[in-house]
Amino acid sequence: MPIEDDVRPVLIVEDDPMMREALESMLDFGGYAATSVGSANEALSYLASGRRPRLILLDLVLPDVQGEAFYATIRADETLATVPVIIFTGQSDPPTLPGVFRTFMKVESPEALLGTVHAACRAEVSGPSN
């Protein structure tokens, strides 16, 4: 279950508007606030404003900057490096990115994704296990 006193949103970085809407609805159903953007540059603008999400749900194929490059950028920023990231992709053979909480295929069930969001948010609260 979501941690009630943490109101920071999950940041959804997904270029497909219908998928963004579905993810927002799923997160709302699970008790999470969500903010969504359609590109890596929009996500970087959001993050540059000083807002730190509790989790980033990241598509790898974006219209401006590929997800791998966006991920490297946020991991290089000390204020964002500890934000959990779930890769959410339709790629059949996605790259392995170090430090990703989990790579999640878009064909998996919404319930499984929501369970992964719960786990990632709990991990963020308790800190890294290593």
Steps between C-alpha positions, in 0.01 A plus 500: 500500500615857445656686786233756584725784615708499181312718254777520242368377167616215286644658185383319187722558194305349211438638151172318431212715636265204545764304690576804720131532583472128579807515725367807681168322561675188625718700738199700622317173567805383696500816713788683333513852362638507146645759267556404140703643217536397135873541449837491670541876459166562672613270781830685532313833519275359770799373698697824449221686677615331821216249526628159606264213419475198725545274194557532125316270261706527180427392145819442303377612157429872516464756220794720598759329720517124540412365842852367559649849458234653724572235763875572486427872543290455814743249649782756458301755706565446872152622599329257260740206513307332781154531344385148411445440127282235344561454128167449325560385145358322201848402379539125477866514605548813710847601617609423852553828679689497832300612800155461342250369755342277235449481125133442437356388167187683383327167437510412871188551709407833660476320834860382469614851409315648797663241727839604361417867566409412861828311543709780347338764721559287810863452395541877456370563852719234662807593294725288283557147616869491407 
